[in-house]
Amino acid sequence: MVHVVDKKSGSVDGAWELAPNLKELRLRHLEPERVLVVTVDPAVKALNNATFGKSYEKTITTRDVQPSVGFASRGSLLPGKIAEGLPVMAP
């Protein structure tokens, strides 16, 4: 079994996803800037039935998320019937 624990809150929300190559286990949509402890139990089996033989633990930190869009102008008023949505820019 594989466990992921947040050092601050203890619990981590999310669902595991096994990659099509059956060699990667992913936990997507993690919160930014979190310190997580990943523990793999010694009984976890590989595709060839090999096991770790001992418990494995690794501390990781998720990266910060930078804004990906910004408003194209400041203080613009958009008439509701002419324009749909707000003008934004992506880097």
Secondary structure, DSSP 8 states (H G I E B T S, - for coil): -EEEEETTTS-----EEE-TTSS-EEE-S--SS-EEEEEE-TT-B-TTS-B-SS-EEEEEE--------EESSSS----TTT--S--EE--
